[in-house]
Amino acid sequence: MKSSPLNLILSVLIVCVVAAAGLAATYSITAPIITAQDKAAEEAALKGVFPDAASFKSVEPALLEKVQALAGDTKVDAVYRAIDSAGAQIGWGLKVGSRGYGGYINLVLGLDRDGKVTRVTILSMNETPGLGTRIKTEPAFLEQFATLPAGFTEKDVKGLDMISGATKSSRGVRNSVSATAIIFEKVLKDAGEVR
């Protein structure tokens, strides 16, 4: 067979179709696995911020929309009601994220019924290794958020320590926590019990 521009184009087209089909097949196989792993990590983080909860129930779409409208620059991916073994609501779990140095810092944060932070857990981030990642590897940084009083404000959050050399990363976490103070005060505080 002679080499011609048409043969070259057909050869490249066949290679592209085979590569695209292989990529699509790989994606269809791995997507459910990745989704399941992400869900498991989120559930573990929720359990980490609310160890006493027996289950977590996603809030109604209308309530989630209200929360997202108040969040400002902080993204709110999910809000859960933390339920104890007797079926009573003991607080809220929020999956939120704010921009750090290397992109969004996604975290799960627990608020008790009075609006006090129970714990903060980082789910994912792309911060600079050895600097920005210290927001996750230095336990005292995340633990300090649990010292905030019920009804805390943005001013209270700004009074907390930041990590030297990781100010943008620290600020990203602080922004998420500050947003949850507003969200609790304006929406979640009066959102009622489990329905």
Secondary structure, DSSP 8 states (H G I E B T S, - for coil): ----HHHHHHHHHHHHHHHHHHHHHHHHHHHHHHHHHHHHHHHHHHHHH-TT-SEEEE--HHHHHHHHHH-TTSEEEEEEEEE-TTS-EEEEEEEEEEE-SSSEEEEEEEEETTS-EEEEEEEE----TTTTTHHHH-HHHHHGGGGS-TT--HHHHHTS---TT-HHHHHHHHHHHHHHHHHHHHTGGGS-S--
